[in-house]
Amino acid sequence: MVAAFSGAYPLESFQMVLDEELKKADAKLQAGTPRAELYAAIIKDGLDKKEMPKEQARPNEPSPTEIYKAEVKGAPIKAQGRAGHHRPVLDFQCPYCSRVEPTIDKIMEEYKGKVRVAWRNKPLPFHDKAKPAAIAALAADQQGKFWPMHDILFKNQQNLDAASLEKYAKEIGLDMAKFKAALQDKKLQEAVESDVAMGDKLGARGTPAFFVNGSFLSGAQPSRISSRASTSS
């Protein structure tokens, strides 16, 4: 899915956008759009880059009323949904990114079979260990274990040094010779830099940022369930 949002929204805000985008996706399917071509059709007429901020947008961020061409080709994808693409732009060292993970999990649970999450990296310049962590995650992806590495990196945000990255690779069962070789592969560094450039082009300056079928949403979005838990405790 591709929509634009800004601010700290609760799970309900995601739900509102997801429900609307799923309706649009269903309409395209009923009109004859092949399922495999659905996402491309949705973002076909989207913007290639951020325009000047509209009245509803924060300065230097995409407009929440526009659709953007947030490509997902080549990105690690979680779950195969029938219609929606939820494309987060994240930094493994960003504390706000770790806070939004429970919300993403709830989205995947509540929209099971309907939504896919496509990951893009955006290591921020002041997070010195974010880029090596991103490269390590892509190295794990080469062995089909991006998401296990993703999970362990977020659980250990305070320990992302080189020795720790190797430790995590062993814990998730990677072939260490292949993993170490991949860490030296310039193609993975270029892949991370390409993600950053793509995010910058669309106007995703900080993290976390989300593109839901082309619509933009930024900020750590607490889930309704976790909010209730904190209220009742």
Stockholm file with secondary structure:
# STOCKHOLM 1.0

chainA/1-233         MVAAFSGAYPLESFQMVLDEELKKADAKLQAGTPRAELYAAIIKDGLDKKEMPKEQARPNEPSPTEIYKAEVKGAPIKAQGRAGHHRPVLDFQCPYCSRVEPTIDKIMEEYKGKVRVAWRNKPLPFHDKAKPAAIAALAADQQGKFWPMHDILFKNQQNLDAASLEKYAKEIGLDMAKFKAALQDKKLQEAVESDVAMGDKLGARGTPAFFVNGSFLSGAQPSRISSRASTSS
#=GR chainA/1-233 SS CEEECCSCCCHHHHHHHHHHHHHHHHHHHHTTCCGGGHHHHHHTTSBSSCCSCCTTSCTTSCCTTSCBCCCCTTSCEESCCSSEEEEEEECTTCHHHHHHHHHHHHHHHHTTTTEEEECEECCCTTCTTHHHHHHHHHHHHTTTCHHHHHHHHHHTTTCCSHHHHHHHHHHTTCCHHHHHHHHTCHHHHHHHHHHHHHHHHHTCCSSSEEEEEEEEEESCCCCHHHHHHHHHC
#=GC SS_cons         CEEECCSCCCHHHHHHHHHHHHHHHHHHHHTTCCGGGHHHHHHTTSBSSCCSCCTTSCTTSCCTTSCBCCCCTTSCEESCCSSEEEEEEECTTCHHHHHHHHHHHHHHHHTTTTEEEECEECCCTTCTTHHHHHHHHHHHHTTTCHHHHHHHHHHTTTCCSHHHHHHHHHHTTCCHHHHHHHHTCHHHHHHHHHHHHHHHHHTCCSSSEEEEEEEEEESCCCCHHHHHHHHHC
//
